[in-house]
């Protein structure tokens, strides 16, 4: 189960970085914000679930 969580977080971060880069190429600040929020939420979600949320 931990492996699936780590893979999901890594894929979400990769997708978020891709969205930020594509938003920069298209000069779209909204798309860049969505990408940054996706990365931040994936990292926070992953850390909270790996630590055990006590």
C-alpha positions in Angstrom: 0.0 0.0 0.0 2.9 2.3 0.8 4.3 1.7 -2.6 1.1 2.7 -4.4 0.9 5.9 -2.3 4.5 6.9 -3.2 3.9 6.2 -6.9 0.7 8.2 -6.8 2.5 11.2 -5.2 5.4 11.0 -7.7 3.0 10.9 -10.6 1.0 13.8 -9.3 4.1 15.9 -8.8 5.3 15.1 -12.3 1.9 16.1 -13.7 2.0 19.3 -11.7 5.4 20.2 -13.0 4.3 19.5 -16.5 1.2 21.7 -16.1 3.4 24.5 -14.7 5.8 24.3 -17.7 2.9 24.2 -20.2 1.3 27.1 -18.5 4.5 29.1 -18.8 4.8 28.3 -22.5 1.2 29.5 -23.1 1.6 32.4 -20.7 -1.3 31.3 -18.6 -1.0 32.2 -14.9 -4.1 30.2 -14.0 -2.8 27.0 -15.4 0.5 27.6 -13.5 -1.3 28.1 -10.3 -3.2 24.9 -10.8 0.1 23.1 -11.3 1.7 24.5 -8.2 -1.4 23.7 -6.1 -1.3 20.1 -7.5 2.3 19.7 -6.5 1.8 21.2 -3.0 -1.3 19.1 -2.3 0.3 15.9 -3.5 3.4 16.5 -1.3 1.3 17.4 1.8 -1.0 14.4 1.2 1.9 12.1 0.8 3.7 13.3 3.9 0.6 13.2 6.1 -0.3 9.6 5.0 3.3 8.3 5.3 3.7 9.7 8.8 0.5 8.1 10.0 -1.7 11.1 11.0 -1.6 10.7 14.7 
